Structures are given as C-alpha cells and as structure tokens.
Amino acid sequence: MRRNYWGRVLRELGHTVKLIAPQHVKPYIKRNKNDGRDAEGICEAMSRPTMQFVPVKTEEQQAALMLVGMRERLVARRTQLSNAIRGYAAEFGLTAAKGLDKIEPLLAKIAADEALPVLARDLFAMHGREYVQLQAELKKIEARLMAWHRANTDSRRLAQIPGSGRSSPQRWS
C-alpha cells in the first residue's frame, strides 16, 4: 500500500499519476486473485470512461491519516481493555455500569477488596496501569489531532458544515 509514496515519486519524475480506489477495481478482477489478474483488472478499470480517480495524498495528508488511525487503534484497545476488566471483575462478583468513567472506580474497589486472591488483585492492578497509560496516550493523540485540525483550513471548513456532526475532531470515531 505504498501507492501514494510511489505516486509522489513518479509525479516528481514528470509522470501523470492516476490512482484508482481498490473498491473501483475489484469488480474487474476475475476469480483466483493473483498479480496478473490484478493488473488485468486495473487495466480494465482504467479503460472505463466514467472511472473515478483519487488524488495522490501529500506527505502531510498521510501523516494526518496516520494520526487518525493511531487514535482509532488506541480507542479500540481501550474499549477491549475496559471490557476485559469488566468481564474479569464480574467473574469475581464485582460489577460496574458501562462507561469509561466507571472503570477507575471499579479498579479502586477491586484493589480494596481483600477477599480477592492476591494474584487476581495483582493482575487487575496491571490492567489498571495499562488503562491509565492508554488514557494518557489518547489524551496526547487527541491534543495533536486538535492542533492539526486548527491548523488545517480544509478540516475547519468541513467542521462548519451544518448537520455534519463533525464539529470537532474528537467526534471522529
């Protein structure tokens, strides 16, 4: 998936670069996918007069996508971890309502419960440290995302579209 990198390199060499989104090529690829059939599908797609092309992304755009992807990955990890904590706690009869704001109080309740085996409390403490670290990393990423948003004219313009639900980058998940 280095198509944007190679698109920039080829453009610098004076070539006209046209990228096709993979979903536009897929209908033209025959079964038993391999490199030859992929190339044939790309050529077939290119020959269509109504084919839509996508622009080559700049390095700045690639970095912004990387930032958004990092945030999505961290949010997914945090969700997975909070669900694991809640699930493990339920196995010991300790429950908490859903919501990220309920995880830290649950972990505090677990740490104070001396009826739990030491091993379980130690493992919950490890989960708690991981959760705190994830929260800190997410806070940093979201601050960088907001700074990028404020500095990017296109992003600010998109956020002003009525009804878009994208009034700020924090709502981008």
Secondary structure, DSSP 8 states (H G I E B T S, - for coil): --HHHHHHHHHHTT----B--HHHHGGG--SS--HHHHHHHHHHHHT-TT---B----HHHHHHHHHHHHHHHHHHHHHHHHHHHHHHHHHTT----SSGGGHHHHHHHHHH-TTS-HHHHHHHHHHHHHHHHHHHHHHHHHHHHHHHHHH-HHHHHHHTSTT-S-SSGGG--
